[in-house]
Amino acid sequence: QEFNLVLDKSTLDCTLCSDRSTAGLIKLIHDHLAIGGFYVVISFHDAKQLLMPMLQDCPGTKWKVSHQVITRQVEDLIRSSTKKNCSTP
């Protein structure tokens, strides 16, 4: 069965604690992803240093890998609150 979208919310993160399951998961996703489909990973790990190389270099996979960093709203609220408090006399 092929999928146009595979959404991964920390499953890949969990497999990083195992010796062999990460490459197996990536290969399985690659095999079931439709041509032109998307594998979206939501992770707290460093995308450039860890996830990108792992996805690009996994044996048996051939896909275009890119990433987008999205800041959490909590961090935006803290920054916003800090700026307001610092600028008030």
GROMACS elastic network, one bead per residue, 0.5 to 0.9 nm:
[ bonds ]
;  ai    aj funct       b0    kb
    1    32     6  0.60793   500
    1    33     6  0.84433   500
    1    34     6  0.86930   500
    2    31     6  0.79900   500
    2    33     6  0.52795   500
    2    34     6  0.50246   500
    2    35     6  0.86601   500
    2    37     6  0.89580   500
    3     6     6  0.67060   500
    3    32     6  0.61922   500
    3    34     6  0.52458   500
    3    35     6  0.88923   500
    3    37     6  0.68798   500
    3    38     6  0.85211   500
    4    32     6  0.89578   500
    4    33     6  0.61680   500
    4    34     6  0.52549   500
    4    35     6  0.77255   500
    4    36     6  0.72340   500
    4    38     6  0.61590   500
    4    39     6  0.84091   500
    5    33     6  0.71533   500
    5    34     6  0.80506   500
    5    37     6  0.55809   500
    5    39     6  0.58867   500
    5    40     6  0.74729   500
    6    29     6  0.75350   500
    6    33     6  0.73159   500
    6    37     6  0.80469   500
    6    38     6  0.62862   500
    6    40     6  0.61581   500
    6    41     6  0.84023   500
    7    38     6  0.82358   500
    7    39     6  0.60732   500
    7    41     6  0.62496   500
    7    42     6  0.78906   500
    8    11     6  0.58268   500
    8    12     6  0.70031   500
    8    39     6  0.74493   500
    8    40     6  0.59685   500
    8    42     6  0.60194   500
    8    43     6  0.83796   500
    9    12     6  0.77753   500
    9    13     6  0.84024   500
    9    40     6  0.83281   500
    9    41     6  0.61378   500
    9    43     6  0.67099   500
   10    14     6  0.63000   500
   10    15     6  0.88260   500
   10    41     6  0.72849   500
   10    42     6  0.59735   500
   10    43     6  0.54656   500
   10    44     6  0.79557   500
   11    14     6  0.51713   500
   11    15     6  0.65142   500
   11    16     6  0.89828   500
   11    25     6  0.89694   500
   11    41     6  0.85107   500
   11    42     6  0.87581   500
   11    43     6  0.86456   500
   12    15     6  0.52104   500
   12    16     6  0.65822   500
   12    22     6  0.65927   500
   12    25     6  0.75163   500
   12    26     6  0.80985   500
   12    41     6  0.76552   500
   12    42     6  0.87654   500
   12    43     6  0.78752   500
   13    16     6  0.54105   500
   13    17     6  0.77105   500
   13    22     6  0.86292   500
   13    42     6  0.88799   500
   13    43     6  0.65455   500
   13    44     6  0.78839   500
   13    45     6  0.73986   500
   14    17     6  0.59728   500
   14    18     6  0.79356   500
   14    22     6  0.85830   500
   15    18     6  0.54002   500
   15    19     6  0.81718   500
   15    20     6  0.81868   500
   15    21     6  0.56960   500
   15    22     6  0.50556   500
   15    23     6  0.88512   500
   15    25     6  0.79994   500
   16    19     6  0.73979   500
   16    20     6  0.86289   500
   16    21     6  0.76533   500
   16    22     6  0.59430   500
   17    21     6  0.87037   500
   17    22     6  0.85911   500
   18    21     6  0.58942   500
   18    22     6  0.71334   500
   19    22     6  0.74770   500
   20    23     6  0.62800   500
   20    24     6  0.67810   500
   21    24     6  0.50336   500
   21    25     6  0.60258   500
   21    26     6  0.86325   500
   22    25     6  0.51848   500
   22    26     6  0.62602   500
   22    27     6  0.86150   500
   23    26     6  0.51433   500
   23    27     6  0.60741   500
   23    28     6  0.85123   500
   23    54     6  0.83603   500
   23    55     6  0.87262   500
   23    58     6  0.64152   500
   23    59     6  0.79661   500
   24    27     6  0.51697   500
   24    28     6  0.60587   500
   24    29     6  0.85965   500
   25    28     6  0.50961   500
   25    29     6  0.61583   500
   25    30     6  0.85241   500
   26    29     6  0.52040   500
   26    30     6  0.61054   500
   26    31     6  0.86181   500
   26    54     6  0.89862   500
   26    55     6  0.72000   500
   26    58     6  0.73702   500
   26    61     6  0.81503   500
   27    31     6  0.60886   500
   27    32     6  0.87196   500
   27    58     6  0.74488   500
   27    59     6  0.77867   500
   27    60     6  0.67261   500
   27    61     6  0.64712   500
   28    31     6  0.51159   500
   28    32     6  0.63597   500
   28    33     6  0.86086   500
   29    32     6  0.52789   500
   29    33     6  0.59510   500
   29    39     6  0.77539   500
   30    33     6  0.52703   500
   30    34     6  0.84484   500
   30    39     6  0.83481   500
   30    60     6  0.84911   500
   30    61     6  0.62886   500
   30    62     6  0.81229   500
   30    63     6  0.81963   500
   31    34     6  0.82093   500
   31    60     6  0.89870   500
   31    61     6  0.81269   500
   33    36     6  0.81150   500
   33    37     6  0.57756   500
   33    38     6  0.72768   500
   33    39     6  0.75832   500
   34    38     6  0.81649   500
   35    38     6  0.88174   500
   43    46     6  0.80263   500
   43    47     6  0.80485   500
   43    51     6  0.88998   500
   44    47     6  0.83881   500
   45    49     6  0.85918   500
   45    50     6  0.70409   500
   45    51     6  0.72254   500
   46    49     6  0.55840   500
   46    50     6  0.56940   500
   46    51     6  0.66621   500
   46    52     6  0.86746   500
   47    50     6  0.56162   500
   47    52     6  0.55540   500
   47    53     6  0.84597   500
   47    67     6  0.69844   500
   47    68     6  0.86564   500
   47    69     6  0.82857   500
   48    51     6  0.63954   500
   48    52     6  0.54109   500
   48    53     6  0.72949   500
   48    67     6  0.80760   500
   49    52     6  0.68313   500
   49    53     6  0.69713   500
   49    54     6  0.89664   500
   50    53     6  0.59646   500
   50    54     6  0.62479   500
   50    55     6  0.88101   500
   51    54     6  0.51011   500
   51    55     6  0.60728   500
   51    56     6  0.84877   500
   52    55     6  0.52894   500
   52    56     6  0.60214   500
   52    57     6  0.84443   500
   52    65     6  0.68270   500
   52    66     6  0.74226   500
   52    67     6  0.77382   500
   53    56     6  0.50701   500
   53    57     6  0.57948   500
   53    58     6  0.82462   500
   54    57     6  0.53889   500
   54    58     6  0.59041   500
   55    58     6  0.55711   500
   55    61     6  0.81058   500
   55    63     6  0.85801   500
   55    65     6  0.71662   500
   56    59     6  0.87260   500
   56    61     6  0.76478   500
   56    62     6  0.76008   500
   56    63     6  0.73400   500
   56    64     6  0.77393   500
   56    65     6  0.65260   500
   57    60     6  0.88257   500
   57    61     6  0.77307   500
   57    62     6  0.87685   500
   58    61     6  0.59322   500
   58    62     6  0.85214   500
   59    62     6  0.84908   500
   71    74     6  0.84373   500
   71    75     6  0.69469   500
   71    76     6  0.73311   500
   72    75     6  0.55453   500
   72    76     6  0.67155   500
   72    77     6  0.89544   500
   73    77     6  0.61268   500
   73    78     6  0.86255   500
   74    77     6  0.50910   500
   74    78     6  0.62226   500
   74    79     6  0.86916   500
   75    78     6  0.51489   500
   75    79     6  0.62354   500
   75    80     6  0.85499   500
   76    79     6  0.52057   500
   76    80     6  0.60589   500
   76    81     6  0.85096   500
   77    80     6  0.50386   500
   77    81     6  0.59698   500
   77    82     6  0.84892   500
   78    81     6  0.50890   500
   78    82     6  0.60510   500
   78    83     6  0.86257   500
   79    82     6  0.51459   500
   79    83     6  0.62447   500
   79    84     6  0.87226   500
   80    83     6  0.53126   500
   80    84     6  0.63683   500
   80    85     6  0.87631   500
   81    84     6  0.52208   500
   81    85     6  0.62021   500
   81    86     6  0.86349   500
   82    85     6  0.51777   500
   82    86     6  0.61053   500
   82    87     6  0.86221   500
   83    86     6  0.51945   500
   83    87     6  0.61755   500
   83    88     6  0.87681   500
   84    87     6  0.53186   500
   84    88     6  0.63575   500
   85    88     6  0.55192   500
   85    89     6  0.85376   500
   86    89     6  0.78621   500
